Amino acid sequence: MLEYINIEYLVSRAKKDAEEFKKADPFKHIVFSQFLHEQKLNKIIESFPSLQQSAWKNVGHELQKGKYSFNDILEMPMSIRQLIFELQSGPVIKWLEIVSNNKNLLPDPHLFGAGLQCMEPNSFLTPHADFQFSNIPNLKRKLTLIIYLNEQWNNYNYGALELWEGNKVKKDILPKKGQVILFETSSKAIHGISKPIKNSFRKSLALFYYSSQLDGVGEIKPAVFWQLNKVNVKNENFFRKQLANQLMRISHLFLKFHYVLNQWSKKILNIKTGNY
């Protein structure tokens, strides 16, 4: 029995939500507003750690200003720990597989790049595609789930998560209390917060889910693909970062090519995985 997550409600509509997720524009995603039980949600919001706590890490730079991350689960309040345990539990993983049409999803107990997140006033997040490969070899990131933990949020505060298609924002999602977005992690899933946040701290919890479908590729380093052409980034390193971004994309294409050749060679030689 899950205490925090409204799993019975989610399972009851999983097939319907799977269709919505599959057909969503501009990339696969879905938004929920009754994901957590209201009383438990209030408890989590009340226990959200202050930025004064030493476990917070400033992960901001010129492309994501004013962003802080907290992924040390032993330092988190018990209510948030419990929620993370539930998000990584069997019932939730099974529900995620139904909605996203993925098989054998794996949670990340280390919360690499995930966990609690907080953005201070005047912060922004340049549109980007998230890293797809974990720091653990042979794992590919498949899904991102974000729960917004803001007591109140007004339109004039900005801070909406923008879903991009080409050079335009196709959809934006305000970080309202308890609202959840689940989206597919891929090179097409461009998202960001291009308008600086006003007056408020933007609080959330992010979880990533992986699969082990990259057998034979070997170790791959995580990389975020920043969409520098979609915002006006003014600094002396702009062109250097553009070049680096394109080189990362080229290396990613070579990686996919390597994987395909690897699978073809196995079929030709009739080699089964793990039986070299």
N, C-alpha and C positions, 0 to 999 in steps of 0.2 A: 504493500500500500504506500503510495507516494503522498507525502504531507503537503508539499508546496505546488506541485504541478497538477493541473486539472486533466489528468491523463484519460479519464473516462470520457470526458467531453471531446478531447482531441481524437481519440480512437473512433468515436461514433461518427465523426465527419472526415476520417482520414481519406477515404476513396474520393470523396468530392473535392477535398483539398489537393489531392494528387493531380486531378485534372486541371485545377486552377494553377498550380505550381508549374505544370508542364506547358501551359499555354500563355504564361505571364510574359509581359513585354516590359522592358527591352531584353531581359534575360530571365531565366527561371527563378521565381521568388514567390513568397506568400507572406501576408501580414496577419497576425493574430492579436485579438484584444482581450481574450479570456483565457490566456495561457496559464496564469497562476491564480490560486485562490486569493481573493481580495484581502483577507485578514493576514495571510502569510506575506503577500506583497507589501503591505504596510510595514510589517516587521522588518523586512529586508531593507526597505527604503530608510527606515529609522536607524538601522545599524550600519548603513553605508559608511565606510571609514573616512575620516577627515584627511585632507591632503597633507596635514601636519604629520601624519604617521610616516615613519621612516621606510616602510615597505614600498611606498610609491616610488616609481622610477619616472624621471622626466625623459620621455621618448620623443620630445618635440625637436624639430629642425625647420629649415626654411620651407619645407614642403608640407609639414604638419605641425603648425605652430600651437603651442600651449596644450599638448596632449600628454597625459600621465597614465601609467600602467601599473597594475598591482596583480601579480600572479603567484605570490607565495601563499598557498592555501593554508598553511599552518598559522599565518598571521591574520587570517580573515576571521570575522565574527562567525560564531557557530551557525547562525541562520543562513549565511551566504555559503558556508561550507556544505550545509545540507542540501541547498539548492543545486550546487555544482555536482554533488554526488548523484542527485536525482537526474540531472541532465546527462550524466554519463551511465545511467542505469540501463539494464536490459529492456524494460518496457518502453523507455523513451527512444532508445536506439532502434527498436523494432518499428515504432511509429514513424521515425525519421526515414527508415528504409521504404516504408509504404508510400509516404508522401513524395519522396524524391526519386523513387524508383531506382535506388541503389541497393547493392547487396553487400553484406559483410562489412558494414561500417564499423569504424573503430574510434573511440573517444581518445582524447589526449590528457592523461592525468597530470602531465607536467605543465599544461596550459602554456605551451610555447606560443608567444605572440598574443595570447588570449587572456582571460581573466577580467578583473574589474578595470574599467576605463573611465577617465574623467577628463573633460576638456574645459579649460577656464575661459572666462569672457575674452573676446577678441581673437579666439583661436579659430583655425580653419584646417581643413584636410583636403589637399590637392586630389582631384579625381585620379583614380588608380585602379589597377587590377591586383588583387592580393596575391601573395606568394602561394604557390600550389604544392610545393614540396617541403616536407618536414625536415628538421635537423636529424631525424631518425631515418636511416637509409630505407629506400623502397616503399615509403609511405607517400601517398598523394592526397592532398587536401581536397575534399569533395563538397563540403557544406560549411556555411557560416551561419550561426544563430546568435542574434543580438537581442537582449532584453533591456528595455529602457527603464531606468530607475529614478525618474524625475517626478517629484510630487506634483508639480505644475509646470506646464510649458505653454507659452503663448506664441502665436505666429510671428509677432514682432521681435522675438528673441532670435529668429532664424534658427540655425542648427539642424535643419532638416537633412536627412540622408538622401542625397540625390542619386538617382539611377540614370546613367548616361547612355545615350545611343549616338554614335558619331560625335558631333560637337554640340549636341543639345541635351538638356535635361529632359528625360522622357517622363519621369515620375519623381516626386519627392515625398518623404515619409517623416512627419514630425516625431520627435522622441517623447511621445506622450507617456504618461504613467502606465507601466505594465505592458505597453505595446511591444510585440515581438516581430522581428523579421527573420525569415529563413531564406537564404539564397544560395544558389549553386556557385561554387568557387571555380572560376574559369577566366581565361584571358578576355572573354567578352563581358564579364561582370564588372564593368567600370562604375565606380561609385565614389562619392566624396561629399565634402561640405565646403562649397566654394565661397559662401557668404560668411564672413566672420560672425561668430556667436556674440549676441548682445546680452549683457546684464546678468546672465545665469551660468552656473556650472552644469555642464551636460554630463550626466552619469549613466553608465550602462555596464552590462556584463556580457562578454562575448565568449562563445564556445565554438571550437572548430572540430570537424569530424573528418576522418581519413579512410582510405581504403588501401589495400596492399596489391594493387593491380599493376605495379611497375616491376614485376620480377625480371631480373636480368639487366636493368638499366644501371644499377650501381648507385653510388652516393651522389646526390644532387644538393647543391646549396640553396637555401631559401632566397627568393628575390621578389621584391615588390616592383611592379611595372607602373611607374608614375606617368600620368598622361599630361606631360608638360605643355602640350600644344592646346589644352582645353582651358587654361587659365593664364592670366597675365603674371608670370613669375619674373620679377625684376631683381636680378642679382648677377654678380660677375661670373658665376658658375653656370649660368643658364645653358649655354651651348655645350659645355662639357657634360652636363647632366643629360641633355638631350641625346648626345652621342652615346653615352653610357646606357641610356634607356633602350636605344635601338639595338645596340650590341647585345644586350640581355635578351631582347626578343629574338634576335638571330640565333643566339646560342640555344634558346628554348626550342626553336624549330629544328635545329640539328639534333637536339635531344630526342624529340619525337621521331625523327627519321631513324636515329639509332635504335630506338625501341622497336619500331616496325621491322627493321632488318633483323633484329635479334629474334623476334617471333617467327619471321619467315624461315630463318635458318633452322630453328627448332623443328618446325613442321617438316622441312625438307629432310632433315636428319632423323626425324621421328624421335626427338629427345624430349623426355618429360621433365618438368621443372623439378629441380632438386635431385635429379638422378644422373648427373654428369659422370 
